[in-house]
Amino acid sequence: MLTDTEGIVLRQIRTSYNRKMIRLFTRSYGKISAGTGIGERGKSKGALAVRPFTYGRYELFKNRDSYNINSADVIRSFYGIGENVDKYMQGAYVLEFTDKALPEEMPAPAIFDLIIAFFKELEERDKGLGTLVLAYQIKLLRLAGTMPKLDGCVICGSRSGASHFSIEDGGIVCENCLKTVEEEGRSTLIYCDKFDIVKMLDYLAKVPLENLKNIALNEENGKLLQKIVRQYAACHLDITDIKSEELV
């Protein structure tokens, strides 16, 4: 069966006979693995479309067990990302994070639109790249249905006295429940809300990426929130062993 869909390349794996396996995030089919003989070199539309940071349209041949990319055209190339080392590293991290977050062959059009919006902003802005990545990750958590509970204690539901954030429990914890959690020996993944973690998570989840152009967390708060988001994603989406993580 022949079909076509919009997509963005998440990862490439070279195989034999000048072929490669593409991890392609598509609008219609979600994340798929597709073989192709299209080379990266050259100036053809197909060659450009299988390069990183390119939003393209792909003609797929689908049989019962696999996909093959027959042809590809560029819709938009975010070439500016590859011209800047910091942007490239942040973009590569987001591709790898997204690959690990998405299940196989499950359409996620809202996340697809989110990653396109992220690459537009990443290409255009020159500062606050880490904050932009955090916003993307938090929005992905929300769209994936794993956003932490921020409007009340995740254990008892109380809307008052919540002063800590629990990775394992998935949200804020009130003082009474905090004592129980600590007695159970789970305090190593609990953070005091010393710079209002909850408000920052909520803000980055709700504000569109294009409205964050002038927002950049200071280094200390940014690193703490980055640590929290990574631990949360590892706990609730099993996102671990990201090779590009140490570079951003």
Contacts in CASP RR format, 6 or more apart in sequence:
PFRMAT RR
TARGET T0000
AUTHOR 0000-0000-0000
METHOD contacts of the structure
MODEL  1
MLTDTEGIVLRQIRTSYNRKMIRLFTRSYGKISAGTGIGERGKSKGALAV
RPFTYGRYELFKNRDSYNINSADVIRSFYGIGENVDKYMQGAYVLEFTDK
ALPEEMPAPAIFDLIIAFFKELEERDKGLGTLVLAYQIKLLRLAGTMPKL
DGCVICGSRSGASHFSIEDGGIVCENCLKTVEEEGRSTLIYCDKFDIVKM
LDYLAKVPLENLKNIALNEENGKLLQKIVRQYAACHLDITDIKSEELV
1 61 0 8 1.000
1 62 0 8 1.000
1 63 0 8 1.000
2 59 0 8 1.000
2 60 0 8 1.000
2 61 0 8 1.000
2 62 0 8 1.000
2 70 0 8 1.000
3 28 0 8 1.000
3 59 0 8 1.000
3 60 0 8 1.000
3 62 0 8 1.000
4 57 0 8 1.000
4 58 0 8 1.000
4 59 0 8 1.000
4 60 0 8 1.000
5 26 0 8 1.000
5 27 0 8 1.000
5 28 0 8 1.000
5 29 0 8 1.000
5 57 0 8 1.000
5 58 0 8 1.000
5 60 0 8 1.000
6 26 0 8 1.000
6 27 0 8 1.000
6 28 0 8 1.000
6 55 0 8 1.000
6 56 0 8 1.000
6 57 0 8 1.000
6 58 0 8 1.000
6 75 0 8 1.000
6 112 0 8 1.000
7 24 0 8 1.000
7 25 0 8 1.000
7 26 0 8 1.000
7 27 0 8 1.000
7 55 0 8 1.000
7 56 0 8 1.000
7 57 0 8 1.000
7 58 0 8 1.000
7 112 0 8 1.000
8 24 0 8 1.000
8 25 0 8 1.000
8 54 0 8 1.000
8 55 0 8 1.000
8 56 0 8 1.000
8 112 0 8 1.000
8 115 0 8 1.000
8 116 0 8 1.000
8 119 0 8 1.000
9 22 0 8 1.000
9 23 0 8 1.000
9 24 0 8 1.000
9 25 0 8 1.000
9 50 0 8 1.000
9 51 0 8 1.000
9 52 0 8 1.000
9 54 0 8 1.000
9 95 0 8 1.000
10 23 0 8 1.000
10 24 0 8 1.000
10 25 0 8 1.000
10 31 0 8 1.000
10 95 0 8 1.000
10 96 0 8 1.000
10 98 0 8 1.000
10 99 0 8 1.000
11 22 0 8 1.000
11 23 0 8 1.000
11 95 0 8 1.000
11 96 0 8 1.000
11 99 0 8 1.000
12 20 0 8 1.000
12 21 0 8 1.000
12 22 0 8 1.000
12 23 0 8 1.000
12 50 0 8 1.000
13 20 0 8 1.000
13 21 0 8 1.000
13 22 0 8 1.000
13 23 0 8 1.000
14 20 0 8 1.000
14 21 0 8 1.000
15 21 0 8 1.000
15 35 0 8 1.000
18 37 0 8 1.000
18 39 0 8 1.000
19 35 0 8 1.000
19 36 0 8 1.000
19 37 0 8 1.000
20 35 0 8 1.000
20 36 0 8 1.000
20 37 0 8 1.000
20 39 0 8 1.000
20 50 0 8 1.000
21 33 0 8 1.000
21 34 0 8 1.000
21 35 0 8 1.000
22 33 0 8 1.000
22 34 0 8 1.000
22 35 0 8 1.000
22 36 0 8 1.000
22 50 0 8 1.000
22 69 0 8 1.000
23 31 0 8 1.000
23 32 0 8 1.000
23 33 0 8 1.000
23 99 0 8 1.000
24 31 0 8 1.000
24 32 0 8 1.000
24 33 0 8 1.000
24 34 0 8 1.000
24 58 0 8 1.000
24 67 0 8 1.000
24 69 0 8 1.000
25 31 0 8 1.000
25 98 0 8 1.000
25 99 0 8 1.000
25 102 0 8 1.000
25 112 0 8 1.000
25 115 0 8 1.000
26 32 0 8 1.000
26 58 0 8 1.000
26 107 0 8 1.000
26 112 0 8 1.000
27 107 0 8 1.000
27 109 0 8 1.000
27 112 0 8 1.000
28 107 0 8 1.000
29 105 0 8 1.000
29 107 0 8 1.000
30 102 0 8 1.000
30 105 0 8 1.000
30 106 0 8 1.000
30 107 0 8 1.000
30 108 0 8 1.000
30 112 0 8 1.000
31 99 0 8 1.000
31 102 0 8 1.000
31 103 0 8 1.000
31 104 0 8 1.000
31 105 0 8 1.000
31 106 0 8 1.000
32 67 0 8 1.000
32 104 0 8 1.000
32 105 0 8 1.000
33 66 0 8 1.000
33 67 0 8 1.000
33 104 0 8 1.000
34 58 0 8 1.000
34 60 0 8 1.000
34 66 0 8 1.000
34 67 0 8 1.000
34 68 0 8 1.000
34 69 0 8 1.000
35 66 0 8 1.000
35 67 0 8 1.000
35 68 0 8 1.000
35 69 0 8 1.000
36 50 0 8 1.000
36 68 0 8 1.000
36 69 0 8 1.000
36 70 0 8 1.000
36 72 0 8 1.000
37 69 0 8 1.000
38 46 0 8 1.000
38 47 0 8 1.000
38 49 0 8 1.000
38 50 0 8 1.000
38 69 0 8 1.000
38 71 0 8 1.000
38 72 0 8 1.000
39 46 0 8 1.000
39 47 0 8 1.000
39 50 0 8 1.000
40 47 0 8 1.000
40 50 0 8 1.000
40 51 0 8 1.000
41 47 0 8 1.000
45 72 0 8 1.000
45 73 0 8 1.000
45 74 0 8 1.000
46 71 0 8 1.000
46 72 0 8 1.000
46 73 0 8 1.000
46 74 0 8 1.000
48 54 0 8 1.000
48 74 0 8 1.000
48 77 0 8 1.000
49 56 0 8 1.000
49 57 0 8 1.000
49 58 0 8 1.000
49 72 0 8 1.000
49 73 0 8 1.000
49 74 0 8 1.000
50 69 0 8 1.000
50 72 0 8 1.000
51 77 0 8 1.000
52 82 0 8 1.000
52 92 0 8 1.000
52 95 0 8 1.000
53 77 0 8 1.000
53 78 0 8 1.000
53 79 0 8 1.000
53 80 0 8 1.000
53 81 0 8 1.000
53 82 0 8 1.000
53 91 0 8 1.000
53 119 0 8 1.000
54 74 0 8 1.000
54 76 0 8 1.000
54 77 0 8 1.000
54 78 0 8 1.000
55 74 0 8 1.000
55 75 0 8 1.000
55 76 0 8 1.000
55 77 0 8 1.000
55 78 0 8 1.000
55 116 0 8 1.000
55 119 0 8 1.000
56 72 0 8 1.000
56 73 0 8 1.000
56 74 0 8 1.000
56 75 0 8 1.000
56 76 0 8 1.000
57 72 0 8 1.000
57 73 0 8 1.000
57 75 0 8 1.000
58 69 0 8 1.000
58 71 0 8 1.000
58 72 0 8 1.000
59 69 0 8 1.000
59 70 0 8 1.000
59 71 0 8 1.000
59 72 0 8 1.000
60 67 0 8 1.000
60 68 0 8 1.000
60 69 0 8 1.000
60 70 0 8 1.000
61 67 0 8 1.000
61 68 0 8 1.000
61 70 0 8 1.000
78 119 0 8 1.000
78 120 0 8 1.000
78 122 0 8 1.000
78 123 0 8 1.000
80 87 0 8 1.000
80 123 0 8 1.000
81 87 0 8 1.000
81 88 0 8 1.000
81 91 0 8 1.000
81 119 0 8 1.000
81 122 0 8 1.000
81 123 0 8 1.000
82 88 0 8 1.000
86 129 0 8 1.000
87 122 0 8 1.000
87 123 0 8 1.000
87 129 0 8 1.000
89 244 0 8 1.000
89 247 0 8 1.000
89 248 0 8 1.000
90 122 0 8 1.000
90 129 0 8 1.000
90 130 0 8 1.000
90 132 0 8 1.000
90 133 0 8 1.000
90 248 0 8 1.000
91 119 0 8 1.000
91 122 0 8 1.000
91 133 0 8 1.000
92 244 0 8 1.000
92 247 0 8 1.000
93 133 0 8 1.000
93 242 0 8 1.000
93 244 0 8 1.000
93 245 0 8 1.000
93 247 0 8 1.000
93 248 0 8 1.000
94 115 0 8 1.000
94 118 0 8 1.000
94 122 0 8 1.000
94 133 0 8 1.000
94 136 0 8 1.000
94 137 0 8 1.000
96 242 0 8 1.000
96 243 0 8 1.000
96 244 0 8 1.000
97 137 0 8 1.000
97 140 0 8 1.000
97 233 0 8 1.000
97 239 0 8 1.000
97 242 0 8 1.000
98 111 0 8 1.000
98 115 0 8 1.000
98 140 0 8 1.000
100 237 0 8 1.000
100 238 0 8 1.000
100 239 0 8 1.000
100 240 0 8 1.000
100 242 0 8 1.000
101 140 0 8 1.000
101 144 0 8 1.000
101 233 0 8 1.000
101 237 0 8 1.000
101 239 0 8 1.000
102 108 0 8 1.000
102 111 0 8 1.000
108 143 0 8 1.000
108 144 0 8 1.000
110 143 0 8 1.000
111 140 0 8 1.000
111 143 0 8 1.000
111 144 0 8 1.000
114 136 0 8 1.000
114 139 0 8 1.000
114 140 0 8 1.000
114 143 0 8 1.000
114 209 0 8 1.000
115 136 0 8 1.000
117 208 0 8 1.000
117 209 0 8 1.000
117 210 0 8 1.000
118 132 0 8 1.000
118 136 0 8 1.000
118 209 0 8 1.000
120 210 0 8 1.000
121 132 0 8 1.000
121 209 0 8 1.000
121 210 0 8 1.000
121 212 0 8 1.000
121 213 0 8 1.000
122 129 0 8 1.000
122 132 0 8 1.000
125 132 0 8 1.000
125 213 0 8 1.000
127 216 0 8 1.000
128 215 0 8 1.000
128 216 0 8 1.000
130 216 0 8 1.000
130 217 0 8 1.000
130 222 0 8 1.000
130 226 0 8 1.000
130 248 0 8 1.000
131 204 0 8 1.000
131 212 0 8 1.000
131 215 0 8 1.000
131 216 0 8 1.000
131 217 0 8 1.000
131 222 0 8 1.000
132 209 0 8 1.000
132 212 0 8 1.000
133 248 0 8 1.000
134 204 0 8 1.000
134 217 0 8 1.000
134 222 0 8 1.000
134 225 0 8 1.000
134 226 0 8 1.000
134 229 0 8 1.000
135 204 0 8 1.000
135 207 0 8 1.000
135 209 0 8 1.000
135 212 0 8 1.000
136 209 0 8 1.000
137 229 0 8 1.000
137 233 0 8 1.000
138 147 0 8 1.000
138 201 0 8 1.000
138 204 0 8 1.000
138 205 0 8 1.000
138 229 0 8 1.000
139 204 0 8 1.000
139 205 0 8 1.000
139 209 0 8 1.000
141 147 0 8 1.000
141 148 0 8 1.000
141 205 0 8 1.000
141 229 0 8 1.000
141 232 0 8 1.000
141 233 0 8 1.000
141 236 0 8 1.000
141 237 0 8 1.000
142 205 0 8 1.000
144 237 0 8 1.000
146 236 0 8 1.000
146 237 0 8 1.000
147 205 0 8 1.000
148 154 0 8 1.000
148 165 0 8 1.000
148 170 0 8 1.000
148 171 0 8 1.000
148 172 0 8 1.000
148 201 0 8 1.000
148 232 0 8 1.000
149 170 0 8 1.000
149 171 0 8 1.000
149 172 0 8 1.000
150 171 0 8 1.000
150 172 0 8 1.000
150 198 0 8 1.000
150 201 0 8 1.000
150 202 0 8 1.000
151 159 0 8 1.000
152 158 0 8 1.000
152 159 0 8 1.000
152 162 0 8 1.000
152 172 0 8 1.000
152 174 0 8 1.000
153 159 0 8 1.000
153 161 0 8 1.000
153 162 0 8 1.000
153 172 0 8 1.000
153 173 0 8 1.000
153 174 0 8 1.000
153 177 0 8 1.000
154 166 0 8 1.000
154 169 0 8 1.000
154 170 0 8 1.000
154 171 0 8 1.000
154 172 0 8 1.000
154 173 0 8 1.000
155 169 0 8 1.000
155 173 0 8 1.000
155 174 0 8 1.000
155 177 0 8 1.000
155 180 0 8 1.000
155 181 0 8 1.000
156 174 0 8 1.000
156 176 0 8 1.000
156 177 0 8 1.000
157 174 0 8 1.000
158 174 0 8 1.000
158 176 0 8 1.000
158 177 0 8 1.000
160 174 0 8 1.000
161 174 0 8 1.000
161 175 0 8 1.000
162 172 0 8 1.000
162 173 0 8 1.000
162 174 0 8 1.000
162 193 0 8 1.000
162 198 0 8 1.000
163 174 0 8 1.000
163 175 0 8 1.000
163 178 0 8 1.000
163 192 0 8 1.000
163 193 0 8 1.000
164 172 0 8 1.000
164 173 0 8 1.000
164 178 0 8 1.000
164 190 0 8 1.000
164 191 0 8 1.000
164 192 0 8 1.000
164 193 0 8 1.000
165 171 0 8 1.000
165 172 0 8 1.000
165 173 0 8 1.000
165 190 0 8 1.000
165 191 0 8 1.000
165 193 0 8 1.000
165 197 0 8 1.000
165 198 0 8 1.000
165 228 0 8 1.000
166 172 0 8 1.000
166 173 0 8 1.000
166 181 0 8 1.000
166 186 0 8 1.000
166 189 0 8 1.000
166 190 0 8 1.000
167 189 0 8 1.000
167 190 0 8 1.000
167 191 0 8 1.000
167 228 0 8 1.000
167 231 0 8 1.000
167 232 0 8 1.000
167 235 0 8 1.000
168 186 0 8 1.000
168 189 0 8 1.000
168 235 0 8 1.000
169 181 0 8 1.000
169 186 0 8 1.000
170 232 0 8 1.000
170 235 0 8 1.000
170 236 0 8 1.000
172 193 0 8 1.000
172 198 0 8 1.000
173 181 0 8 1.000
173 190 0 8 1.000
178 190 0 8 1.000
181 187 0 8 1.000
181 190 0 8 1.000
182 190 0 8 1.000
189 231 0 8 1.000
189 235 0 8 1.000
191 197 0 8 1.000
191 224 0 8 1.000
191 228 0 8 1.000
195 221 0 8 1.000
195 224 0 8 1.000
197 224 0 8 1.000
197 225 0 8 1.000
197 228 0 8 1.000
200 217 0 8 1.000
200 221 0 8 1.000
200 225 0 8 1.000
201 225 0 8 1.000
204 212 0 8 1.000
207 215 0 8 1.000
217 225 0 8 1.000
230 239 0 8 1.000
230 245 0 8 1.000
233 239 0 8 1.000
234 240 0 8 1.000
END
